[in-house]
Amino acid sequence: MRRVRFLTKVVVLVLIVSSCEYNVENEDIVIGDCETVISYSSEIRPLIDTNCMPCHNGDGNTPFAPDLTTYALVESIAGLIKDVTQSGRMPKEGSLTTAEIEAIKCWVDNNALNN
């Protein structure tokens, strides 16, 4: 009789443990921090020159368009640049690839270095 009780308890315990499933598919997937250093001079500046300079060239012809002609001016609003490119509000003319948008995000998240 003891043996039957013991086996019953073991079977119940095994069933309980095996029914607890760790389902990775239901977890939120969080993409980690940027693993590579993004260069301002070789990656970000060319993006700005190509996509932003028609309006953000400091000539005053486009009202309310911040001047992005120097690193200091870009760095001073780096967070805003990240926000408007992530949301797709900028650039108005042209488009950025997903990789370019991610590069801007990583550059800003890594302190918008002048490198």
C-alpha distances in whole Angstrom, upper triangle without the diagonal:
4,5,5,6,9,10,11,13,14,15,17,18,20,21,23,24,26,27,29,32,35,38,42,44,43,45,48,50,53,55,56,59,62,62,66,69,71,75,77,80,79,76,77,80,81,79,81,84,83,81,82,86,88,87,86,89,91,94,93,94,90,89,86,85,84,86,84,87,86,83,83,83,80,78,79,77,75,72,74,75,71,70,73,72,68,69,72,74,76,78,80,82,80,76,74,71,68,68,71,70,67,69,71,68,67,70,70,66,68,70,73,75,78,77
4,5,5,6,9,10,11,12,14,15,16,18,20,21,23,24,26,28,31,34,37,40,42,42,43,46,48,50,53,54,57,60,59,63,66,68,72,74,78,76,74,74,78,79,76,78,82,81,79,80,84,86,85,84,87,88,92,91,92,88,87,84,83,82,84,82,85,83,80,80,81,78,76,77,75,72,70,72,72,69,68,71,70,66,67,70,73,75,76,78,80,78,75,72,69,66,66,69,68,65,67,69,65,64,68,68,64,65,68,71,72,76,75
4,5,5,6,9,10,11,12,14,15,16,18,20,21,22,24,26,29,32,35,38,40,40,41,45,47,49,52,52,55,58,58,61,64,67,70,73,76,74,72,73,76,77,75,77,80,79,78,79,82,84,84,83,85,87,90,90,90,87,87,83,82,81,83,81,83,82,79,79,80,77,75,76,74,71,69,71,71,67,67,70,69,65,66,68,71,73,75,77,79,77,73,70,68,64,64,67,66,63,65,67,64,63,66,66,63,64,67,69,71,74,73
4,5,5,6,9,10,10,12,14,15,16,18,20,21,22,25,28,31,33,37,39,39,40,44,45,48,51,52,55,58,57,61,64,66,70,72,75,74,71,72,76,76,74,76,79,78,76,78,81,83,82,81,84,86,89,89,89,85,85,82,81,80,82,80,82,81,78,79,79,76,74,75,73,70,68,70,70,66,66,68,67,64,64,67,70,72,74,75,77,75,71,69,66,63,63,66,65,62,65,66,63,62,66,66,62,63,66,69,70,74,73
4,5,5,6,9,10,10,12,14,15,16,18,20,21,23,26,29,32,35,37,37,38,42,44,46,49,50,53,56,56,60,63,65,68,71,74,73,70,70,74,75,72,74,78,77,75,76,80,81,81,80,83,84,87,87,87,84,83,80,79,78,80,78,81,79,76,77,77,74,72,73,71,68,66,68,68,65,64,67,66,62,63,65,68,70,72,74,76,74,70,68,65,61,62,65,63,60,63,65,61,60,64,64,60,61,64,67,68,72,71
4,5,5,6,9,10,11,12,14,15,16,18,20,22,25,27,31,34,36,36,37,40,42,44,47,48,51,54,53,57,60,62,66,68,72,70,68,68,72,73,70,72,76,75,73,74,78,80,79,78,81,82,86,85,86,82,82,78,77,76,78,76,79,77,74,75,75,72,70,71,69,67,64,66,67,63,62,65,64,60,61,64,67,69,70,72,74,72,69,66,63,60,60,63,61,58,61,63,59,58,62,62,58,59,62,65,66,70,69
4,5,5,6,9,10,10,12,14,15,16,18,20,23,26,29,32,34,34,35,39,41,43,46,47,50,53,52,56,59,61,65,67,70,69,66,67,71,71,69,71,74,73,72,73,77,78,78,77,80,82,85,84,85,81,81,78,76,76,77,75,78,77,73,74,74,71,69,70,69,66,63,65,66,62,61,64,63,59,60,63,66,67,69,71,73,71,67,64,62,58,58,62,60,57,60,62,58,57,61,61,57,58,61,64,65,69,68
4,5,5,6,8,10,11,12,14,15,16,19,22,25,28,31,33,33,34,38,40,42,45,46,49,52,52,56,59,61,65,67,70,69,66,66,70,71,68,70,74,73,71,72,76,77,76,76,79,80,83,83,83,80,79,76,75,74,76,74,77,76,73,73,73,70,68,69,68,65,62,64,64,61,60,63,62,58,59,61,64,66,68,70,71,69,66,63,61,57,58,61,59,56,59,61,57,57,60,60,57,58,61,63,65,69,68
4,5,5,6,9,10,11,12,14,15,17,20,23,26,29,32,31,32,36,38,40,43,44,47,50,50,53,57,59,62,65,68,67,64,64,68,69,66,68,72,71,69,70,74,75,74,73,77,78,81,81,81,78,77,74,73,72,74,72,74,73,70,71,71,68,66,67,65,62,60,62,62,58,58,60,60,56,57,59,62,64,66,68,70,68,64,62,59,55,56,59,57,54,57,58,55,54,58,58,54,55,58,61,62,66,65
4,5,5,6,9,10,11,12,14,16,19,21,24,28,30,30,31,34,36,39,41,42,45,48,48,51,54,57,60,63,66,64,62,62,66,67,64,66,70,69,67,68,72,74,73,72,75,77,80,80,80,76,76,73,72,71,72,70,73,72,68,69,69,66,64,65,64,61,58,60,61,57,57,59,58,54,55,58,61,63,64,66,68,66,62,60,57,54,54,57,55,52,55,57,53,52,56,56,52,54,57,59,61,64,63
4,5,5,6,9,10,10,12,15,17,20,23,26,28,28,30,34,35,38,41,42,45,48,47,51,54,56,60,62,65,64,61,62,66,66,64,66,69,68,66,67,71,73,72,71,74,76,79,79,79,75,75,72,71,70,72,70,72,71,68,69,69,66,64,65,63,61,58,60,60,56,56,58,57,54,54,57,60,62,63,65,67,65,61,59,56,52,53,56,55,52,54,56,53,52,56,56,52,54,57,59,61,64,63
4,5,5,6,9,10,11,13,16,19,22,25,27,27,28,32,34,36,39,40,44,47,47,50,53,55,59,61,64,63,60,61,64,65,62,64,68,67,65,66,70,71,70,70,73,74,77,77,77,73,73,70,69,68,70,68,71,70,67,67,67,64,62,63,62,59,56,58,58,55,54,56,56,52,52,55,58,60,62,64,65,63,60,57,55,51,52,55,53,50,53,55,52,51,54,54,51,52,55,58,59,63,62
4,5,5,6,8,10,11,14,17,20,23,26,25,26,30,32,34,37,38,41,44,44,48,51,53,56,59,62,61,58,58,62,63,60,62,66,65,63,64,68,69,69,68,71,72,75,75,75,72,71,68,67,66,68,66,69,67,64,65,65,62,60,61,59,56,54,56,56,52,52,55,54,50,51,53,56,58,60,62,64,62,58,56,53,49,50,53,51,48,51,52,49,48,52,52,48,49,52,55,57,60,59
4,5,5,6,8,10,13,16,19,22,24,24,25,29,30,33,36,36,40,43,42,46,49,51,55,57,60,59,56,57,61,61,59,61,64,63,61,63,66,68,67,66,69,71,74,74,74,71,71,67,66,65,67,65,67,66,63,64,64,61,59,60,59,56,53,55,55,52,51,54,53,49,50,52,55,57,59,61,62,60,57,54,51,48,48,51,50,47,49,51,48,47,51,51,47,49,52,54,56,59,58
4,6,5,6,9,11,15,17,21,22,22,24,28,29,32,35,36,40,43,43,46,49,51,55,57,60,59,56,56,60,61,58,60,63,62,60,62,65,67,66,65,69,70,73,73,73,69,69,66,65,64,66,64,67,66,63,64,64,60,59,60,58,55,52,54,54,51,50,53,51,48,48,51,54,56,57,59,61,59,55,53,50,47,47,51,49,46,49,51,47,47,50,50,47,49,52,54,56,59,58
4,6,5,7,10,13,16,19,21,21,22,26,28,30,33,34,38,41,41,45,48,50,53,55,59,57,54,55,58,59,56,58,62,61,59,60,64,65,64,63,67,68,71,71,71,67,67,64,63,62,64,62,65,64,61,61,61,58,56,57,55,53,50,52,52,49,48,50,49,46,46,49,52,54,56,57,59,57,54,51,49,45,46,49,47,44,47,49,45,45,48,48,45,46,49,52,54,57,56
4,5,5,8,11,14,17,20,19,20,24,26,28,31,32,35,38,38,42,45,47,51,53,56,55,52,52,56,57,54,56,59,59,57,58,62,63,63,62,65,66,69,69,69,66,66,62,61,60,62,60,63,62,58,59,59,56,54,55,54,51,48,50,50,47,46,49,48,44,45,47,50,52,54,56,58,56,52,50,47,43,44,47,45,42,45,46,43,42,46,46,42,44,47,49,51,54,54
4,5,7,10,13,16,18,18,20,23,25,28,30,31,35,38,38,41,44,46,50,52,55,54,51,51,55,56,53,55,59,57,56,57,61,62,62,61,64,66,69,69,69,65,65,62,61,60,62,59,62,61,58,59,59,56,54,55,54,51,48,50,50,46,46,48,47,43,44,46,50,51,53,55,57,54,51,48,46,42,42,46,44,41,44,46,43,42,46,46,42,44,47,49,51,54,53
4,6,10,12,15,17,16,18,22,24,27,30,31,35,37,38,41,44,46,50,52,55,53,51,51,55,55,52,54,58,56,54,56,59,61,60,60,63,65,67,67,67,63,63,60,59,59,60,58,61,60,57,58,58,55,53,54,52,50,47,48,49,45,44,47,45,42,42,45,48,50,51,53,55,53,49,47,44,41,42,45,43,40,43,45,42,41,45,45,42,43,46,49,51,54,53
4,7,9,13,15,14,15,19,21,24,27,28,31,34,35,38,41,43,47,49,52,51,48,48,52,52,50,52,55,54,52,53,57,58,58,57,60,62,65,64,64,61,61,57,56,56,57,55,58,57,54,55,55,52,50,51,49,46,44,45,46,42,41,44,43,39,40,42,45,47,49,51,53,51,47,45,42,39,39,42,40,38,41,42,39,38,42,42,38,40,43,45,47,51,50
4,6,9,11,11,13,16,18,21,24,25,29,32,32,35,39,40,44,46,49,48,45,45,49,49,47,49,52,51,49,50,54,55,55,54,57,59,62,62,62,58,58,55,54,53,55,53,55,55,52,53,53,49,48,49,47,44,41,43,43,39,39,41,40,36,37,40,43,44,46,48,50,48,44,42,39,35,36,39,37,35,38,39,36,36,39,39,36,38,41,43,45,48,47
4,6,9,9,10,13,15,18,20,22,25,28,28,32,35,37,40,42,46,44,41,42,45,46,43,45,49,48,46,47,51,52,52,51,54,56,59,59,59,55,55,52,51,50,52,49,52,51,48,49,49,46,44,45,43,40,38,40,40,36,36,38,37,33,34,37,40,41,43,45,47,45,41,39,36,32,33,36,34,31,34,36,33,32,36,36,32,34,37,39,41,44,44
4,5,6,7,11,12,16,18,20,24,26,27,30,34,35,39,41,44,42,39,39,43,43,41,43,46,45,43,44,48,50,49,48,51,53,56,56,56,53,53,50,48,48,49,47,50,49,46,47,47,44,42,44,42,39,36,38,38,34,33,36,34,31,32,34,37,39,40,42,44,42,38,36,33,29,30,33,32,29,32,34,31,30,34,34,31,33,36,38,40,43,42
4,5,5,9,9,12,15,17,20,23,23,27,30,31,35,37,40,38,35,36,40,40,37,39,43,41,40,41,45,46,46,45,48,50,53,53,53,50,50,47,45,45,46,44,46,46,43,44,44,40,39,41,38,35,33,35,34,31,30,33,31,28,29,31,34,36,37,39,41,39,35,32,30,26,27,30,28,25,28,30,27,27,30,31,28,29,33,34,36,39,39
4,6,8,9,12,15,17,21,23,24,27,30,31,35,37,40,38,35,35,39,39,36,38,41,40,38,40,43,45,44,44,47,49,52,51,51,48,48,45,44,43,45,43,46,45,43,44,43,40,39,40,38,35,32,34,33,30,29,31,30,26,27,29,32,34,35,37,39,36,33,31,28,24,25,28,27,24,28,29,26,26,30,30,28,30,33,34,37,40,39
4,7,9,12,15,18,21,24,25,28,31,32,36,37,41,39,36,36,40,40,37,39,42,41,38,40,43,45,44,44,47,49,51,51,51,47,47,44,43,43,45,43,46,45,43,44,43,40,39,40,37,34,32,33,33,29,28,31,29,26,26,28,31,33,35,37,39,37,33,31,29,25,27,29,27,25,28,30,27,27,31,30,28,30,33,34,37,40,40
4,6,9,12,15,18,21,22,26,28,29,33,35,38,37,34,33,37,38,35,37,40,39,37,38,42,43,42,42,45,46,49,49,49,46,45,42,41,40,42,40,43,43,40,41,40,37,36,37,34,32,29,30,31,27,26,29,27,24,25,27,30,32,34,36,38,36,32,30,28,24,25,28,25,23,26,27,24,24,28,27,24,27,30,31,34,37,37
4,6,10,12,15,18,20,23,26,26,30,32,35,34,30,30,34,34,31,33,36,36,33,34,38,39,39,38,41,43,46,45,45,42,42,39,37,37,39,37,40,39,36,37,37,33,32,33,31,28,25,27,27,23,22,25,24,20,21,24,26,28,30,32,34,32,29,27,25,21,22,24,22,20,23,24,20,21,24,24,21,24,26,28,30,34,34
4,6,9,13,15,17,20,23,23,27,29,32,31,27,27,31,31,29,31,34,33,31,32,36,38,37,36,39,41,44,44,44,41,41,38,36,35,37,35,37,37,34,35,35,31,30,32,29,26,24,26,25,22,21,24,22,19,20,22,26,27,28,31,33,31,27,24,22,18,19,22,19,17,20,21,18,18,22,22,19,21,24,26,28,31,31
4,6,9,12,14,17,20,20,24,26,29,28,25,25,28,29,26,28,32,31,29,30,34,35,35,34,36,38,41,41,42,38,38,35,34,33,34,32,34,34,31,32,32,28,27,28,26,23,21,23,22,19,19,21,20,17,19,21,24,25,27,29,31,29,26,23,21,17,17,20,17,14,17,18,15,15,19,18,15,18,21,22,25,28,28
4,7,9,11,14,16,17,21,22,26,24,21,21,25,26,23,25,29,28,26,28,31,33,33,31,34,36,39,39,40,37,37,34,32,31,32,29,32,31,28,29,29,26,25,26,25,21,19,21,21,17,18,20,18,15,18,20,23,23,25,28,29,27,23,20,18,14,14,16,15,11,14,16,13,12,16,16,13,15,19,20,22,25,24
4,6,8,11,14,15,19,21,24,23,21,21,24,25,23,25,29,28,27,28,31,34,33,32,34,36,39,40,40,37,38,35,32,31,32,29,31,30,27,28,28,25,23,25,24,20,19,21,21,17,18,21,19,17,20,22,24,25,26,29,31,28,25,22,20,16,15,17,16,12,14,15,12,11,14,15,12,13,16,18,20,23,22
4,6,9,11,12,16,18,21,21,18,18,22,23,21,23,26,26,25,26,29,32,31,29,31,33,37,37,38,35,35,32,30,28,29,26,28,27,23,25,25,22,20,22,21,17,16,19,18,15,17,20,18,16,19,21,23,23,24,28,29,27,24,21,19,16,15,16,14,11,12,13,10,8,11,12,8,9,13,14,16,19,19
4,6,8,9,13,15,18,17,15,15,19,20,18,20,23,23,23,24,26,29,29,27,29,31,34,35,36,33,34,31,29,27,27,24,26,24,21,23,23,20,18,21,20,16,16,19,17,14,17,19,17,15,19,20,23,22,23,26,27,25,22,18,17,14,12,13,12,9,9,11,9,6,9,10,8,8,12,13,14,17,16
4,7,9,13,16,18,17,15,16,20,21,20,22,25,25,25,26,29,31,32,30,31,33,37,38,39,36,37,34,32,30,30,26,28,26,23,25,26,22,21,24,23,19,19,22,20,17,20,22,20,19,22,23,26,25,25,29,30,28,24,21,19,16,14,15,15,12,11,13,12,9,11,13,11,10,14,15,15,18,16
4,6,9,13,15,14,12,14,17,18,17,20,22,23,23,24,26,29,30,28,29,31,34,36,37,35,36,33,30,28,28,24,25,23,20,22,24,20,19,22,22,18,19,22,20,17,20,22,19,19,22,23,26,24,24,28,28,26,23,19,18,16,13,13,14,11,9,12,12,8,9,12,11,10,13,13,13,15,13
4,6,10,12,11,10,11,14,16,16,18,20,21,21,22,24,27,28,25,26,28,32,33,35,33,34,31,28,26,25,21,22,20,17,19,21,18,16,19,19,16,17,20,18,16,19,21,19,19,22,23,25,23,23,27,27,25,23,19,18,17,14,14,15,12,9,11,11,8,7,11,10,8,10,10,9,11,9
4,6,9,8,7,8,11,12,12,14,16,17,18,18,20,24,24,22,23,25,28,30,31,29,30,28,25,23,22,18,19,17,14,17,18,15,14,17,17,14,15,18,15,14,17,19,16,16,20,20,22,20,20,24,24,22,20,16,16,15,12,11,12,10,6,8,10,7,5,9,10,8,10,9,8,10,8
4,6,5,5,7,9,10,11,13,14,16,17,18,19,22,23,21,21,23,26,28,30,28,29,27,24,22,20,17,17,15,12,15,16,14,13,17,17,14,16,18,16,15,19,20,17,19,22,22,23,21,20,24,24,22,20,17,17,17,14,12,14,13,9,10,12,10,7,11,13,10,11,9,8,8,5
4,6,6,5,6,9,10,10,12,14,15,15,16,19,20,17,18,19,23,25,26,25,26,24,21,18,17,13,13,11,8,12,13,10,10,14,14,11,14,16,13,14,17,18,16,18,21,21,21,18,18,22,22,20,19,16,17,18,15,12,14,13,10,9,12,11,8,10,13,11,11,8,7,6,5
4,6,6,5,7,10,10,11,13,15,15,15,19,20,18,17,19,22,25,26,25,27,25,22,19,17,14,13,11,9,13,14,12,12,16,17,15,18,19,16,17,21,21,18,21,24,23,24,20,19,23,22,21,20,18,19,20,17,14,16,16,13,12,15,14,11,14,16,15,14,11,10,7,6
4,6,7,7,9,11,11,13,15,16,16,20,21,19,19,22,24,27,28,27,29,27,24,22,20,16,15,14,13,16,17,15,15,19,19,17,19,21,17,18,21,21,18,20,24,22,24,20,19,23,22,20,19,16,16,18,14,12,15,15,11,12,15,14,12,15,17,16,16,13,12,10,8
4,6,6,7,9,10,11,12,14,15,18,20,18,18,21,24,26,27,25,27,25,22,20,19,15,15,15,13,16,17,14,14,18,17,14,17,18,15,14,18,18,15,17,20,19,20,17,16,20,19,17,16,13,13,14,11,9,11,11,8,9,12,11,9,12,15,14,15,12,12,11,10
4,6,5,6,9,10,11,11,13,16,17,15,15,18,21,23,24,22,24,22,18,16,15,11,12,12,10,13,13,10,11,14,14,11,14,14,11,11,15,15,12,14,18,17,18,14,14,17,17,16,14,12,13,14,12,8,10,11,8,7,10,10,8,10,13,13,13,10,10,10,10
4,5,5,6,9,10,10,10,14,15,13,13,15,18,20,21,20,22,21,17,15,13,10,9,9,8,12,12,9,11,14,14,12,15,16,12,14,17,16,14,17,20,19,19,15,14,18,17,16,16,14,15,17,15,12,13,15,11,10,14,14,11,13,16,16,15,12,12,10,10
4,5,5,6,8,10,10,13,15,14,14,17,19,21,22,21,23,22,18,17,15,12,11,12,12,16,15,13,15,18,17,15,18,18,14,16,19,17,15,18,20,18,19,15,14,17,16,14,14,12,14,16,14,11,13,15,12,11,15,16,13,15,19,18,18,15,15,13,13
4,6,5,6,8,9,12,14,12,13,17,19,21,21,19,21,20,17,16,15,11,12,13,13,16,15,12,14,17,15,13,16,15,12,13,15,14,11,14,17,15,15,12,10,14,13,11,10,8,10,13,11,8,10,12,10,9,13,14,12,14,17,17,18,14,15,15,15
4,5,5,5,6,10,11,9,10,13,16,17,18,16,18,17,13,12,11,8,9,10,10,13,12,9,12,14,13,12,14,14,10,12,15,13,11,15,17,15,15,11,9,13,12,12,12,10,13,15,14,11,12,14,12,10,14,15,13,14,17,18,17,14,15,14,15
4,6,6,5,8,10,9,9,12,14,17,17,16,19,18,14,14,12,9,8,11,12,15,14,12,15,17,16,15,18,17,14,16,18,16,15,18,20,18,17,14,11,14,13,12,13,12,15,18,17,13,15,17,15,13,17,18,16,17,21,21,20,17,17,16,16
4,6,7,8,11,11,11,15,16,19,18,17,20,19,16,16,14,12,12,14,15,18,17,14,18,20,18,17,20,18,15,16,19,16,14,17,19,16,16,13,10,12,10,9,10,10,13,16,15,12,14,17,15,14,17,19,17,19,22,22,22,19,20,19,19
4,6,7,9,9,11,14,16,17,17,15,17,17,13,14,13,11,12,15,16,18,16,14,17,18,16,15,17,16,12,14,16,13,11,14,15,13,13,9,6,9,7,6,7,8,11,14,14,11,12,15,14,13,16,18,17,17,21,22,22,18,20,19,20
4,6,6,6,8,11,13,14,14,12,14,13,10,10,10,8,10,12,14,16,13,11,14,16,14,13,16,13,10,13,15,12,11,15,16,13,12,8,6,9,8,9,10,11,14,17,17,13,13,17,15,13,16,18,17,17,20,21,21,17,19,18,20
4,5,5,5,9,10,12,12,11,14,14,10,10,9,7,8,11,13,15,13,12,16,17,15,16,18,16,13,16,18,15,15,18,19,17,16,12,10,11,10,11,13,14,17,20,20,16,17,20,18,16,19,21,19,19,23,24,23,19,20,19,20
4,6,6,10,10,11,10,9,12,13,10,12,11,10,11,15,17,19,16,15,19,20,18,18,21,18,16,18,19,16,16,20,20,17,15,12,10,10,8,10,13,15,18,21,22,18,18,22,21,19,22,24,22,22,26,27,26,22,24,23,24
4,6,8,9,9,8,6,9,10,6,9,8,9,11,14,17,18,14,14,18,18,16,17,19,16,14,17,18,14,15,19,18,16,14,11,9,9,9,12,14,16,19,22,22,19,19,22,21,18,21,24,22,21,25,26,25,22,24,22,24
4,6,8,9,9,7,10,9,5,6,5,5,7,11,13,14,11,10,14,14,12,14,16,14,12,15,16,14,14,18,18,17,14,11,10,11,12,14,15,16,20,22,22,18,18,21,20,17,19,22,19,19,22,23,22,18,20,19,21
4,6,8,9,9,11,12,8,8,6,6,6,10,13,14,11,11,15,15,15,16,19,17,15,18,20,17,18,21,22,20,18,15,13,14,14,16,18,18,22,24,24,20,20,23,22,19,22,24,21,21,24,25,23,20,21,19,21
4,6,8,8,10,10,8,7,5,7,7,10,13,13,10,12,15,15,15,17,19,17,16,20,21,19,20,23,24,22,20,17,16,17,17,19,21,22,25,27,27,23,23,26,24,21,24,26,23,22,26,26,24,21,22,20,23
4,6,8,10,11,10,10,8,11,10,13,17,17,14,16,19,19,18,20,23,20,19,23,24,21,22,26,26,24,22,19,18,18,17,20,22,23,27,29,29,26,26,29,27,24,27,29,26,25,29,30,28,24,26,24,26
4,6,6,9,8,9,9,12,12,15,18,18,15,17,20,19,18,20,22,20,19,23,23,21,22,26,25,24,21,18,18,17,18,21,23,24,28,30,31,27,26,29,28,25,27,30,27,26,30,31,28,25,27,25,28
4,6,9,9,11,11,14,14,18,21,21,18,19,22,21,20,22,24,21,20,24,24,21,22,25,25,23,20,18,17,15,16,19,21,23,27,29,30,27,26,30,29,26,28,31,29,27,31,32,30,27,29,28,30
4,6,6,9,10,12,14,17,20,20,16,17,20,19,17,20,21,18,17,20,20,17,19,22,21,19,16,14,14,12,13,16,19,21,24,27,28,24,23,27,26,23,25,28,26,25,28,30,28,25,27,26,29
4,6,9,10,14,16,18,21,20,16,17,20,19,17,19,20,17,17,21,20,17,19,22,21,20,16,15,15,14,16,19,21,23,26,28,29,26,25,28,27,24,26,29,27,25,28,30,28,26,28,27,30
4,6,9,12,15,17,19,18,14,15,18,16,13,16,17,14,14,18,17,14,17,20,19,18,14,14,14,14,16,19,20,21,25,26,27,24,22,25,25,22,23,26,24,22,25,27,25,23,25,25,28
4,6,9,12,14,16,16,12,12,15,14,12,14,15,12,12,15,15,13,14,18,17,16,13,11,11,11,13,16,17,18,22,23,24,21,20,23,22,19,20,23,21,20,23,25,23,20,23,22,25
4,6,9,11,13,12,8,9,12,10,9,11,13,11,10,14,14,13,14,18,18,17,14,12,13,14,16,18,19,19,22,23,24,20,19,22,21,17,19,21,19,17,21,22,20,17,19,19,22
4,6,8,10,10,7,8,11,11,10,12,15,13,12,16,17,15,16,20,20,19,17,14,14,15,16,18,19,19,23,24,24,20,20,22,21,17,20,22,19,18,21,22,20,17,18,17,20
4,6,8,9,6,5,9,10,9,10,13,12,10,14,15,14,14,18,19,18,16,13,13,15,16,17,17,17,20,21,21,17,17,19,17,14,17,19,16,15,19,19,17,14,15,14,17
4,7,9,7,7,11,12,12,13,17,16,14,17,19,18,18,21,22,21,20,16,15,18,18,18,19,19,22,24,23,19,19,22,19,16,19,21,17,17,21,21,19,15,16,14,16
4,5,5,6,9,10,12,12,16,16,14,17,19,19,19,22,24,23,22,18,18,20,21,21,22,20,23,24,23,19,20,21,19,16,19,19,16,16,19,19,16,13,13,11,13
4,5,5,6,8,10,10,14,14,13,15,18,18,18,20,22,22,22,19,18,21,22,22,22,20,22,23,21,18,18,19,16,14,16,16,13,13,16,15,13,10,9,7,10
4,6,5,6,9,10,13,14,13,16,18,18,19,21,23,23,22,20,20,23,24,24,24,22,25,25,24,21,20,21,19,16,18,18,14,13,17,16,13,10,10,9,12
4,6,5,7,9,12,12,11,14,16,16,17,19,21,21,19,17,17,19,21,22,22,21,23,24,23,20,19,21,18,15,17,18,15,14,17,17,14,12,13,12,15
4,5,6,6,9,10,8,11,13,13,13,16,18,18,17,14,15,17,19,19,19,17,20,20,20,16,15,17,15,11,13,15,12,10,14,14,12,9,11,10,13
4,5,5,8,10,9,11,13,14,15,17,19,20,19,17,17,20,22,22,21,19,21,21,20,17,16,17,15,12,13,13,10,9,12,12,9,6,8,8,12
4,6,8,9,10,12,14,15,16,18,19,20,19,17,18,21,23,23,23,21,24,24,23,20,18,19,18,14,15,16,13,11,14,14,11,9,11,12,15
4,5,5,6,9,10,11,12,14,16,17,15,14,15,17,20,21,20,18,21,21,21,18,16,17,16,12,13,15,13,10,13,14,12,10,13,14,17
4,5,5,6,9,10,11,12,14,15,15,13,14,17,20,20,18,16,18,18,17,15,13,14,12,9,9,11,9,6,9,11,9,7,10,12,14
4,5,5,6,9,10,10,12,14,14,13,15,18,20,21,19,17,19,18,18,15,13,13,13,10,9,11,10,7,9,11,10,9,13,15,17
4,5,5,6,8,10,11,12,11,10,12,15,18,18,17,16,18,18,18,16,13,14,15,11,11,14,13,10,12,15,13,12,15,17,20
4,5,5,6,8,10,11,10,8,10,13,15,15,14,13,15,15,15,12,10,12,12,8,9,12,11,9,12,14,13,11,14,15,18
4,6,5,6,9,10,10,10,11,15,17,16,14,12,14,13,13,11,8,9,10,6,6,9,9,7,9,12,12,10,14,16,18
4,6,5,6,9,9,9,12,14,17,17,15,14,15,14,15,13,10,11,13,10,8,12,13,10,11,15,15,14,17,19,21
4,6,5,6,5,5,8,10,13,14,12,11,14,14,15,13,10,12,14,11,11,14,14,12,14,18,17,16,19,21,22
4,5,5,6,5,7,10,12,12,9,8,10,10,12,9,6,9,11,8,8,12,13,12,14,16,17,15,18,19,21
4,6,8,8,10,13,15,15,12,10,11,9,11,10,6,8,11,9,8,11,13,12,13,16,17,16,19,21,22
4,6,8,10,12,15,15,12,11,13,12,14,13,10,12,14,12,11,15,16,15,16,19,20,19,22,24,25
4,5,7,9,11,11,9,9,11,10,13,12,9,12,14,12,13,16,17,16,18,21,22,20,23,24,26
4,6,7,10,11,10,11,14,14,16,14,12,15,17,14,14,18,19,17,19,22,22,20,24,25,26
3,5,8,9,8,9,12,13,15,12,10,14,15,12,13,17,17,16,18,21,21,18,21,22,24
4,6,6,6,8,11,13,15,12,11,14,15,13,15,18,17,17,20,22,22,19,22,22,23
4,6,8,10,14,16,18,15,14,18,19,16,18,21,21,20,23,25,25,23,25,25,27
4,7,10,13,16,18,15,15,19,19,17,20,23,22,22,25,27,27,24,26,26,27
4,7,10,13,15,13,13,17,17,16,18,21,21,21,24,26,26,23,25,25,26
4,7,10,12,10,10,13,14,13,15,18,18,19,21,23,24,21,24,24,24
4,7,8,6,6,10,10,10,12,15,15,16,18,20,21,19,21,21,21
4,5,5,6,9,10,11,12,14,15,17,18,20,22,20,22,22,22
4,5,5,6,9,10,11,12,14,16,16,18,20,19,21,22,22
4,5,5,6,9,10,10,12,14,15,16,19,17,19,20,19
4,5,5,6,9,10,10,12,14,15,17,15,17,17,17
4,5,5,6,9,10,11,12,14,16,14,17,18,18
4,5,5,6,8,10,10,12,14,13,16,18,17
4,5,5,6,9,10,10,13,11,13,14,14
4,5,5,6,8,10,11,9,11,13,14
4,6,5,6,8,10,9,12,15,15
4,5,5,6,9,8,11,13,13
4,6,5,7,5,7,10,10
4,5,5,4,8,11,12
4,6,7,10,13,14
4,6,7,11,11
4,6,9,11
4,7,9
4,6
4
